C-alpha cells in the first residue's frame, strides 16, 4: 500500500498487483468463544501471480489459521501464519528478499446468500531479514469467495 498521497511515508517502493486461486480447508469441529462466536482451524493453499513494474512472479503459499464466525452477524474474522515460495523476488525498484518467505494475514468476510462471501484481507510477505534488510510486500485484497459446503 502506498500512503504517499495521504502525507505518510510510502509503504512500498513498487505498486504490486496480483491475482490468485485459493483453496481453504476448514478442519472438522468448532469451539465456542465468548459472545456467541464460533472458532475453527483452517488450512489455506494459494497460487498467485504477483506483478510489479512490468515483471511477474509466481507464488505458492500455505497457511494455517483460525476463523472466528458470528453466525447472527454473518461475519467471519480470519487470521493465519505460514510460508510462501516465490519464483521471482527481485523486482525493479524493490527486492522482496529470497525464494522462501514467511506470511501473516488477517481478514474480514461477510456471508452473502447462495454460499458467497465477500470481504477484505491484508497479507504481509517477508523473509524476516534473513537475506538482508528488505521490506517484503504488503498487500490489501478485496475477496469474493464461494463456499462449497455449509456448516
N, C-alpha and C positions, 0 to 999 in steps of 0.2 A: 504494500500500500504506500502510496506517495502522498504525504501531507504537506508538501511544499506550498501548495496554493492556500492552505489554511494557516500559514505562518509557522508551521512546525518543520523540524528537520526532516529531510526525505527519509522514508523507511527503506526504500530500495533504490539502487542506482539504475536499475533496468525495470521497465514496466513489463512484467511477466503476464502471460495469458496461458490458459490451459483448458483442456477438456479431458474427461476421464470416464472410465467404466468402473462401476463399483459393485461389489457383492458383499453383503453383510449377513452373517450367520448369528442369530440370537441363540444362545445356549438355553437348554430346557430349564424350566424353573424360574421363579421370580421370588423376590422377598419384599416385604413391606418396609417402607421407611416412613418417618414421621410425616404428618399432614396428608395422609392418603395418597402418597406417591408409591410407585412400584419400581423396583430396580432389577436389572438383568445384565448379565455379562454378554458381550458380543465380540465377534472376531470379524474384522473387515479386511478385504483384499482389494486393491485398486490397480489399474493400469492407466497411466496418464501420458499425455503428450504435453510437455512444457515448452512454451515458445517465448523467446526474448531476443530482441534486436535482430530479428530475421533468422535466428538459429532455433532448431527444435531438438529437444532431447526427450527420451522416454524414461518413465519412472514406474517402478513397481513398489507398492507399499503393503505392509502387513501390520495391522494394529490390533491391540486388544483394548477393550474399554468397557465402560459401564453406561447403559442407557437408563435414565430415570424418567418415568412416564406418569403424568397426572391424567388419568382416564377422563375425568369430568371436564378438564380444560382442553382435552385433545392435543396435548403438548408433550414433547419429549426433549430432554436435555441429554446430550451425549458427550462423553469425554474419552480420550484414548491416548495411548502411547505406543510407539512401535518403531519399525525400521523401514528404510527405503533404499532401493538400489537405483542409481542413475546411469544412463548411458552417456550423458553429457553434463558436466558440472562447471565448465568454464565458458561462460557466455561473454561476448564482447561487452566490456563495461562492468561486469560483476562475476567474480569467482565464487561459486557456491561452496566449494570445498573439495570433495572427493566422491568416489563411487558409492561409498556407504554413508548413509545419513540417518540421524535419529529424527523421529517425527512426533509432534504433540498436536492435539487437535481438540476443539470444543465446538459444539453447535447447538442450535435450537431448531426443532422441527415442529410443524403444525400438521395434525392429521386431518386430511380432507376426505370428502366422500369418495367412494369407489377405490379404496385402498391406496389412494395417492397421499403423498406427504410433500410439503414444501417448507423450505427453511434456509438458514444461513449457517455457514461453518467457517471457522478460522483454522488454518494449518500453519505450522512452523516446521520447516525442514532445516536441519543444521548438522554439521559434523562435530559439534561441541568443541570447536577449535583444535581438533586432533591434527588437522592439516594446516595449521596456521590461523592467523586472525582473519576470519571471514564472517560475514553476517548470515549466511544461509539464505533462505527465501521465506517470506511471509505471504500467504495467500488468503484472501477473503473470497468465499464462494457462495453463490446462490444455488440451492439444490432443489431438484424435483425428483422424487423417488416413487417407485411403485412397490408395494408390499405384496408378495405372493401368497402369504398366509395371514390369517387374523389370529390374535391371541385367544 
